[in-house]
Amino acid sequence: MTTLKTRETAADLSPTASPIASVTKPSHWRRICTQVKRHPKLVTTACLLSLLSATGVFLLYLLFKGAWSQDKNNVAILHTILKMELAGEDTLAIEDEPQQVVTRTYLTLEPYVGADGWQWINRFGGTTTYGQQNQRLIASCAPYSPVYLVCNLSEIP
């Protein structure tokens, strides 16, 4: 009998014999869950940062959702808005086109043109008229976003 047991054991160890138990790697999902359990603070921080980033992108979208147009120099306008916010200005001329200005409201445009001696005469819709002796300055303003206006200034002699 001992010889027979020895032969069975040797047969079980042969490479052609079927395995009794198999060891498999844990699934991808199980490995992710294990890592999450090991590093909860890191996962919480990553979730909060992604939520904060998504909120920031959404707020920027809401602020400038109507701003992108093919006929405007958007990069120069956005650069001017950034400079205006950093400097704390209410109205600022666009670098590429000095006849265009970015302003917050019609009321903040008046001191800007008033610095050159123009006085308010009339406003009809998006067009405001300023006067200086026998000359006229027409400011045609259009909303760039819910917060900013882009005004084209044209002087009429």
C-alpha positions as CSV (number, residue, x, y, z in Angstrom):
1,M,0.0,0.0,0.0
2,T,2.7,2.4,0.7
3,T,4.1,2.0,-2.8
4,L,0.7,2.8,-4.3
5,K,0.3,6.0,-2.2
6,T,3.8,7.1,-3.4
7,R,2.8,6.5,-7.0
8,E,-0.4,8.5,-6.6
9,T,1.4,11.4,-5.1
10,A,4.0,11.4,-7.8
11,A,1.2,11.3,-10.4
12,D,-0.5,14.3,-8.8
13,L,2.7,16.3,-9.0
14,S,3.2,15.6,-12.7
15,P,2.8,18.6,-15.1
16,T,0.1,16.9,-17.1
17,A,-2.2,16.4,-14.0
18,S,-5.0,18.8,-13.6
19,P,-4.5,21.4,-10.8
20,I,-6.5,21.0,-7.6
21,A,-6.7,24.8,-6.9
22,S,-5.9,27.7,-9.0
23,V,-4.8,31.2,-7.9
24,T,-6.0,34.1,-10.0
25,K,-5.2,37.8,-9.7
26,P,-7.9,40.0,-8.2
27,S,-10.1,41.8,-10.7
28,H,-9.3,45.3,-11.8
29,W,-12.3,46.7,-9.8
30,R,-11.2,44.9,-6.6
31,R,-7.7,46.3,-6.9
32,I,-9.1,49.9,-7.3
33,C,-11.3,49.4,-4.3
34,T,-8.3,48.1,-2.3
35,Q,-6.3,51.2,-3.2
36,V,-9.2,53.5,-2.3
37,K,-9.5,51.9,1.1
38,R,-5.8,52.3,1.7
39,H,-5.7,56.0,0.8
40,P,-9.0,57.7,1.7
41,K,-7.5,61.2,2.2
42,L,-5.9,61.1,-1.2
43,V,-9.1,60.0,-2.8
44,T,-11.1,62.7,-1.0
45,T,-8.6,65.4,-2.0
46,A,-8.7,64.3,-5.6
47,C,-12.5,64.3,-5.6
48,L,-12.7,67.8,-4.1
49,L,-10.1,69.2,-6.6
50,S,-12.0,67.8,-9.6
51,L,-15.2,69.2,-8.2
52,L,-13.6,72.6,-7.7
53,S,-12.1,72.5,-11.2
54,A,-15.4,71.6,-12.8
55,T,-17.2,74.3,-10.9
56,G,-14.6,76.9,-12.0
57,V,-15.0,75.9,-15.6
58,F,-18.8,76.0,-15.4
59,L,-18.7,79.5,-13.8
60,L,-16.4,80.7,-16.6
61,Y,-18.7,79.2,-19.1
62,L,-21.7,81.0,-17.6
63,L,-19.7,84.3,-17.5
64,F,-18.6,84.2,-21.1
65,K,-21.2,81.9,-22.8
66,G,-22.3,84.5,-25.3
67,A,-18.8,85.9,-25.9
68,W,-17.4,83.7,-28.6
69,S,-18.1,85.1,-32.0
70,Q,-16.3,84.9,-35.3
71,D,-16.2,88.6,-36.0
72,K,-14.6,89.7,-32.7
73,N,-11.0,89.6,-31.6
74,N,-11.8,87.4,-28.6
75,V,-8.2,86.9,-27.4
76,A,-7.5,90.6,-27.3
77,I,-10.8,91.3,-25.6
78,L,-10.3,88.6,-22.9
79,H,-6.7,89.9,-22.4
80,T,-8.1,93.4,-21.9
81,I,-10.8,92.1,-19.4
82,L,-8.0,90.3,-17.5
83,K,-5.9,93.5,-17.3
84,M,-9.0,95.5,-16.4
85,E,-9.8,93.1,-13.5
86,L,-6.2,93.0,-12.2
87,A,-5.9,96.8,-12.4
88,G,-9.3,97.4,-10.9
89,E,-10.4,99.6,-13.8
90,D,-14.0,100.0,-15.0
91,T,-13.2,100.8,-18.6
92,L,-10.2,100.0,-20.7
93,A,-9.3,100.2,-24.4
94,I,-8.6,97.1,-26.4
95,E,-4.9,96.9,-27.3
96,D,-5.3,95.9,-30.9
97,E,-8.1,98.4,-31.7
98,P,-8.0,101.6,-29.7
99,Q,-11.4,102.6,-31.1
100,Q,-12.9,99.7,-29.1
101,V,-13.2,99.7,-25.3
102,V,-14.4,97.1,-22.8
103,T,-16.6,98.5,-20.0
104,R,-18.8,97.1,-17.3
105,T,-21.8,99.4,-17.8
106,Y,-22.8,102.5,-19.8
107,L,-22.3,104.5,-16.6
108,T,-18.6,103.5,-16.3
109,L,-18.0,104.5,-20.0
110,E,-18.9,108.2,-19.3
111,P,-15.9,109.0,-17.1
112,Y,-13.6,107.2,-19.6
113,V,-14.7,109.5,-22.5
114,G,-15.1,112.4,-20.2
115,A,-11.4,112.4,-19.5
116,D,-10.9,113.5,-23.1
117,G,-13.4,116.3,-22.7
118,W,-16.5,114.6,-24.2
119,Q,-19.9,115.3,-22.5
120,W,-22.9,113.0,-22.5
121,I,-25.7,114.1,-24.9
122,N,-28.1,111.2,-25.5
123,R,-28.5,107.5,-25.3
124,F,-30.8,105.5,-27.5
125,G,-30.6,101.7,-27.1
126,G,-27.0,100.5,-27.3
127,T,-25.8,103.8,-28.8
128,T,-24.7,106.7,-26.7
129,T,-23.8,110.1,-28.1
130,Y,-21.2,112.4,-26.6
131,G,-20.4,116.0,-27.7
132,Q,-17.4,118.3,-27.7
133,Q,-17.9,121.7,-29.3
134,N,-19.1,120.9,-32.9
135,Q,-18.0,117.3,-32.8
136,R,-19.8,114.1,-31.9
137,L,-18.6,110.8,-30.5
138,I,-20.9,107.8,-31.1
139,A,-20.4,104.8,-28.7
140,S,-22.1,101.7,-30.1
141,C,-22.1,99.1,-27.3
142,A,-23.0,95.5,-27.5
143,P,-22.9,92.9,-24.6
144,Y,-19.9,90.7,-24.7
145,S,-21.0,88.7,-21.7
146,P,-23.5,89.2,-18.9
147,V,-20.9,91.4,-17.1
148,Y,-19.0,93.3,-19.9
149,L,-19.8,95.5,-22.8
150,V,-17.7,96.1,-25.9
151,C,-18.1,99.6,-27.3
152,N,-17.0,100.9,-30.7
153,L,-16.1,104.6,-30.5
154,S,-16.5,106.6,-33.7
155,E,-15.9,110.3,-34.0
156,I,-18.1,112.4,-36.3
157,P,-16.7,115.8,-37.1
